[in-house]
């Protein structure tokens, strides 16, 4: 065996200041095998330049993309979940919450921002998949409800960015109640004649899809996102049938009338504001 693999000299030591750290996340490999530098990925709206694969991102990145100069006020930032059911599976729910908060730096699976987009005020609720699979618990429902209340109070449009595995089982029926609660709040937004734009990203599944994600005045999605109620495997096991190609992809859903538009991430800001202007019958704004 050559010296490449076998250390022949003993006691080699490198001074700490000479050790080279390899930065984390320096490269990103897309599912099609394309490799891109993380810095280039960020500059390209977190979309792989070679194959156009839309990398999963969270509220931090979406707020950067949609708010002018990334300036916004975060609403209800300190809201956290309780554990009324004293739920425990392989771990206590309370412990899961603490671990998720430490790991992600988030309080829960949704953040709300209020700021300007193309010069006009906007409320955006955005889900974070990193926090317990973007699951929808009582905090997520409450934050959406309060975000809608704020939009009504300020008379501004509301944008919902969904990225979720569905209801949070650790909160059982309390989690399912959020479907009715958010739907009722969206009805109030409609009564106030304020636009609601819903953006479905990868993945938008479960109760999220069954409630607010599909209730937009305009429902849009990013390319190639998985959108559906139950996952393809469950659907196949239940129906016993082979699923059509591309089943539950953004493109399949648009073709079958569930979505109005598919928007590339670089065009999101322009498209969302265009739809808001059209709904409100206002002059169409541009980046300037």
NORDAVEN-V714154 format. One record per run of one state. SS is the DSSP state (alpha for helix, beta for strand, coil for the rest). FROM is the first residue (numbers start at 1). LEN is the number of residues. If there is no record, write none. Layout:
ss=(SS	SS)
from=(FROM	FROM)
len=(LEN	LEN)
//
This chain:
ss=(coil	alpha	coil	beta	coil	beta	alpha	coil	beta	coil	beta	coil	alpha	coil	alpha	coil	beta	coil	beta	coil	beta	alpha	coil	beta	coil	beta	coil	alpha	coil	beta	coil	alpha	coil	beta	coil	beta	coil	alpha	coil	beta	coil	alpha	coil	alpha	coil	beta	coil	beta	coil	alpha	coil	beta	alpha	coil	beta	coil	alpha	coil)
from=(1	16	19	27	30	35	38	44	47	48	54	55	59	67	68	71	72	76	88	89	92	93	105	110	118	120	128	132	135	136	137	138	155	157	165	167	168	169	192	196	206	207	211	212	215	218	222	226	229	232	240	249	250	256	261	263	265	280)
len=(15	3	8	3	5	3	6	3	1	6	1	4	8	1	3	1	4	12	1	3	1	12	5	8	2	8	4	3	1	1	1	17	2	8	2	1	1	23	4	10	1	4	1	3	3	4	4	3	3	8	9	1	6	5	2	2	15	9)
//
